[in-house]
């Protein structure tokens, strides 16, 4: 964690600054300034990294819930995954964002 957290923070900061200045994300800027043979592998890597990051986050939520209420961690992970998916599909983003901001605290 001592190594990965500062690196994660640096990547988030760089991504936020790029988005603020250009008005688009990393993939949009890659599409605009680089050829497709560079764009597609980088976007594929971003997708894979996001999937692993999401899995780690949901796994941590399941482990934290298991510490509060002892049960099978896999069940919590599955429940959090399904709940997150359903909320993203059926709750408007502006409403969902407000709850996520408070849950972050």
C-alpha positions as CSV (number, residue, x, y, z in Angstrom):
1,X,0.0,0.0,0.0
2,X,2.9,2.4,0.7
3,X,3.9,2.1,-3.0
4,X,0.6,1.7,-4.8
5,X,-1.4,4.4,-3.0
6,X,0.9,7.3,-4.1
7,X,1.0,6.0,-7.6
8,X,-2.8,5.6,-7.7
9,X,-3.1,9.2,-6.5
10,X,-0.7,10.5,-9.1
11,X,-2.6,8.7,-11.9
12,X,-5.9,10.1,-10.7
13,X,-4.4,13.6,-10.5
14,X,-2.9,13.4,-14.0
15,X,-6.2,12.1,-15.4
16,X,-8.2,14.8,-13.7
17,X,-5.9,17.5,-15.0
18,X,-6.0,16.1,-18.6
19,X,-9.8,16.0,-18.4
20,X,-10.1,19.5,-17.0
21,X,-7.8,21.0,-19.7
22,X,-9.0,19.1,-22.7
23,X,-12.6,18.4,-21.8
24,X,-12.1,14.6,-22.5
25,X,-10.8,11.5,-20.9
26,X,-7.6,9.6,-21.7
27,X,-9.2,7.5,-24.4
28,X,-10.7,10.6,-26.1
29,X,-7.3,12.3,-26.2
30,X,-5.6,9.2,-27.4
31,X,-8.2,8.9,-30.2
32,X,-7.6,12.5,-31.1
33,X,-3.8,12.6,-31.1
34,X,-2.6,9.0,-31.8
35,X,-3.2,6.4,-34.5
36,X,-5.6,3.5,-34.0
37,X,-2.9,0.9,-33.6
38,X,-1.9,2.8,-30.4
39,X,-5.4,3.6,-29.3
40,X,-6.9,0.1,-29.2
41,X,-4.2,-1.6,-27.2
42,X,-4.2,1.2,-24.6
43,X,-8.0,1.3,-24.3
44,X,-7.9,-2.5,-23.9
45,X,-5.4,-2.1,-21.1
46,X,-7.6,0.6,-19.5
47,X,-10.6,-1.7,-19.6
48,X,-8.6,-4.6,-18.1
49,X,-7.2,-2.4,-15.3
50,X,-10.7,-1.0,-14.5
51,X,-12.1,-4.5,-14.3
52,X,-9.4,-5.6,-11.8
53,X,-9.8,-2.3,-9.9
54,X,-13.5,-2.8,-9.6
55,X,-13.1,-6.4,-8.5
56,X,-10.6,-5.4,-5.8
57,X,-12.9,-2.7,-4.6
58,X,-16.0,-4.9,-4.4
59,X,-13.9,-7.6,-2.8
60,X,-12.8,-5.1,-0.1
61,X,-16.4,-4.1,0.5
62,X,-17.3,-7.8,0.9
63,X,-14.4,-8.4,3.3
64,X,-15.4,-5.3,5.3
65,X,-19.0,-6.4,5.5
66,X,-17.8,-9.9,6.6
67,X,-16.0,-8.3,9.5
68,X,-19.2,-6.5,10.7
69,X,-21.6,-9.4,10.2
70,X,-19.8,-12.8,10.0
71,X,-20.9,-14.7,7.0
72,X,-19.4,-16.0,3.7
73,X,-17.4,-13.3,2.0
74,X,-18.3,-14.5,-1.4
75,X,-22.0,-13.8,-0.7
76,X,-21.3,-10.2,0.2
77,X,-19.2,-9.8,-2.9
78,X,-21.9,-11.1,-5.1
79,X,-24.5,-9.0,-3.3
80,X,-22.5,-5.8,-3.6
81,X,-21.8,-6.5,-7.3
82,X,-25.4,-7.1,-8.1
83,X,-26.5,-4.1,-6.0
84,X,-24.0,-1.8,-7.7
85,X,-25.1,-3.0,-11.1
86,X,-28.8,-2.5,-10.4
87,X,-28.3,0.9,-8.9
88,X,-26.3,2.0,-12.0
89,X,-28.9,0.7,-14.3
90,X,-32.1,2.0,-12.6
91,X,-31.1,5.1,-10.5
92,X,-30.4,8.4,-12.3
93,X,-26.7,9.4,-12.1
94,X,-27.3,12.7,-10.3
95,X,-29.2,10.9,-7.5
96,X,-26.7,7.9,-7.4
97,X,-23.8,10.3,-7.2
98,X,-25.1,12.0,-4.1
99,X,-25.3,8.7,-2.2
100,X,-21.9,7.6,-3.4
101,X,-20.3,10.9,-2.2
102,X,-21.7,10.3,1.3
103,X,-20.8,6.6,1.3
104,X,-17.3,7.6,0.5
105,X,-17.0,9.5,3.8
